[in-house]
Amino acid sequence: MGETSDVTEERPAPRLSNHWPTVLFQIYLHMSALYGLFLVLTQASLLTTLYCILLVFFGTLGITLGCHRLWTHRTYAAALPLRIFLALCQTLTCQCSIFNWVINHKVHHKFHGTNNDPSNYKRGFFFCHLASHCLEHNAEIERMKRHIPTTDLEEDYVVYYQHWLYYIIMPIIGILIPINFAIDYLGESALVAIFVIGFLRITLLLHASWLVESALLLWGLDPNDKKAGDTWLVFFVTKSLWPQYHYLLPWDYRSGEYGTYDSGCSTTILRVFAALGLASQLTTLSSKGVKKALALAADTGRPLEECLDEAKLILPDIIHQDADSY
């Protein structure tokens, strides 16, 4: 069954205080990132800039293909080399371990759009994207996290050891090696390397990770709001109902994190990994399956999510990636 909210009784939003060490850290991080951007425009070499973009690209893959589609929603199965690669990419974000990221996101899906959702989109983009990460811990949400099943994560040795060794490997893989590489092999100054490869890159990756949960407000249309598309955002992004679809069927590998479906960089790269034999069991749903599930739900009165879950497809061969042919 899809990981959608099963909360029937809405509780008032708890009044949480700012966690000032986190607030001050975010201010410092973003000011340093702005200085890093200034250095990109004034001092950094082209190679350093391209290197920073490459690190952001790999770090984003660790979020989208790793934390989100693989370890949270199990939209596909990955061979050991791919799991190790994605874990290393995720470590570049310097945000938290895969284990913690997955638990937080599962709580977000389970209580989506309620006051038990740590990043409740109904409280606005600023809260969902940034402010929710700067508050004191909510005791109720922390209690709920302890009830999230983690057996699959604990049985994956890549996730297990990355979690327990995180504060040893993260400073090395996420900070020291990237910065030293720019200094030793790209001939960059320590100042530029620290602020561009360090602060700017980490800040961009944090926002890429936060957008996974706040993207609904940028790319999503509200089916109950006739004026949902009446916004200046239409000049910059293509708004659709695909973000809502993801919360209905989180196990569809074709759902992109940033407003796309069956397209986008991460989906394309996942298909490349599948063609190489590193990814398998890509899960999706055909249009025939949707019709069958709708008819079943109408005839039996069963929940639509349950009927859709029964109609899902696990593609046997990436060469035949058109789900509607099954």
Secondary structure, DSSP 8 states (H G I E B T S, - for coil): --------S--------B-HHHHHHHHHHHHHHHHHHHHHHHT--HHHHHHHHHHHHHHHHIIIIIIIIIIIT--SEE-HHHHHHHHHHHHTT-S--HHHHHHHHHHHHHTTTSTTSTT-GGG-HHHHHTGGGGB---HHHHHHHTTS--HHHHT-HHHHHHHHTHHHHIIIIIIIHHHHHHHHHS---HHHIIIIIIIIHHHHHHHHHHHHHHHHHHHB--TT-TTTT-SGGGGTS--BSHHHHHHH-TT-TTB-TTS-BS-SHHHHHHHHHHHTTSEE-EEE--HHHHHHHHHHHHHH---HHHHHHHT-EEES-GGG--GGG-
